[in-house]
């Protein structure tokens, strides 16, 4: 299935370097109520705190910033459903 390739630690490090200084560092929060509901510790990454309020900003920026000048000249479209 396309898009199911394994992601390596190096891939994550490369992406982190690519978005450094662009993406807002968002907190990881905990909720005792949520922990109790599921019977485990749950960590919630608050991407809704991104300055533009977008959950997919990190991945979208990482992908778009790696496009060639020719690819960018054709435009970039995003869709939220």
N, C-alpha and C positions, 0 to 999 in steps of 0.2 A: 504494500500500500504506500503510495507517495506520501512523503512528509513524516514517515515513521522511522527515519534513519536514527541510529543511536547518536546521542549527544555526548561528547567527551568532556572531561574536565577542561581540556585545552580550548574547546569550543566556547565554554562558559567564560573562561578567562579572556579570550579574544573579544567576546561580546561585551564583557565588563569594561575592557579597555576602550572599545569603540564608543560606548555611550558615556564614558566618564566625563563629568563636567556638563553634560547635557540633561540627563535624567535627574530628577530630584530624588534624593535618598529618602525612601519612605520607610516608616516604622513597621516593625513586626509586633503585633499585639496579642495578648492572651485574654480569654474570658473564662472565669471560673464557671459561669452558667453553661457555656458551651462545652467546656471540659466535662462537667457533670452530665450533660445531656448525652454525650457520646461515650463516656467512660474512658476518656483518654485526654492527653494534653494536646490541645489544638493551637497552632500558631497561625495567625492571620496576617498576611502581607498586605498592607493597606495601599495598593496601587491607585485607589481612588484619590489619594492625596497627591498624586502627580499634579504639577502646576496646571496642566491642561485638563485634569480630571479623567484621563484616559487609562484604562486598564492595560491596553496592549501597546503603550507607547514605547517601552523598551525594545520589544521585538521588532516593531514597525520601524523605529529609528535605526536600529542595527541593520536591518535588511536594506532600507532605503539609502543609508549612508554608504553602502558598499556597491551601489549601482554605478555603472560607468556613465560618463558624460552623455554618451549616445542614448543610453537607456533612460536617463533622467529627462533628456530632451523630448522623449515621447510622452512624458507625464507620469504622475503617480496618482492612483485612485485608492481611496480607502472606503470601506463600507462597514457600518455598525448595524447589527440586527438584534 
